[in-house]
């Protein structure tokens, strides 16, 4: 047991959520109630120590979306924590931006033509928190293998640094599946740079697998808020 890989799992919450939501809205099947521990355990080999796996979920509460959205997200966080997953929260900050020009309207534009500025909300600190955790735990040699659940190429620098600090670690990128039923080609994920920095092929999944690893409708007394 002592010679098995200690596993670190870093989950980029919103990077996954957007693909899950897109699929759920498109196909009317619940995939947002995802049990990340169950999903990751399905990837482990006999060389990995399932009982020595530390998982972090990085996200932020979108209070600006209203109480219903906030309650659903907090319920999901409690469900994840019931599975031993550690939550690290960032925050959303307002950002004022120029409205679209009359001839340059974006898709589903909600710009008010009477206002010169629009208020947008941007998630802050989650990507930084994930990167810091990766580098910190690489320095401390707290893991042998790390799964990073994200397709965000901004993590390339942190992955490179982690490998420099501890060349013996194995880092595997696991991007969210593309929101469709047909299998996707690897190039469609646009993660070549992440793979190069990690020094390993990415582990691709699909929504057939995601559907298999949903929580039960009620977990730890918490009912699925996204049940269809």
C-alpha positions, 0 to 999 in steps of 0.5 A, a space after each residue: 500500500 505504501 508504494 502506491 500512488 498518492 492521488 491529487 485531484 483538482 477540479 475546475 468547477 465552472 470549466 466543467 459546469 458550463 459543459 454539463 449545463 450545455 448538455 443538460 439543456 440540450 438533451 434534457 438529461 441531468 448531468 450536473 449532479 455529478 459525483 466527481 469522486 466516483 468519476 475519478 475512481 473509475 480512472 484509477 489503476 491498481 497502482 493507485 491508492 484510492 484511500 489516499 486521494 485528496 480532492 479539491 473543488 474550485 468554484 465561486 457562488 454566483 450570488 448575482 444570479 439570485 437566491 435559487 441559483 445560490 441555493 442549488 450551488 450550495 446544495 451541490 457543494 454539500 453533496 461533494 463535501 459529503 464525499 470528502 471533497 474539499 471546496 475552495 471558493 473564489 468570488 465573482 466581481 462586477 466588470 463594466 463593459 461597453 455595450 455592443 454597437 448597433 451593427 455588432 450585436 453578440 448572440 443572445 445580446 441583452 444590451 440596453 441601447 439606452 446605457 453606454 456601459 453594461 455590468 458583467 460578472 467575472 469569476 475571480 481567484 478560482 484559477 489562481 487557487 487551483 494553480 497555487 494548490 498544484 505548485 504548493 503540493 508539488 513542492 511538499 511532494 504530497 502526491 505522485 499523480 494528479 488529475 486536473 479536471 479542466 480544459 483551461 490553457 491558463 494552467 499551462 504555466 503552473 503545470 510546467 512549474 510543478 513539473 520543474 519543482 518535482 519531476 517525478 510527479 505525473 499530471 494528467 489533464 481531464 477536460 470536460 466532454 464536449 456537449 454532444 452525443 457523437 464522440 469528439 476528436 482530440 483536436 476539438 478540445 484544444 488542449 495540446 499545450 496542456 498535454 505538452 506541459 503535463 508530459 502525458 496524454 489527456 484522459 478524455 471522457 464522454 457523457 455516457 460516462 458522466 451519466 453513469 457517475 451521477 449522485 443518487 437523487 438524495 445524497 447525505 439528505 440533500 435532494 438533487 436540485 437539478 432533477 429532471 
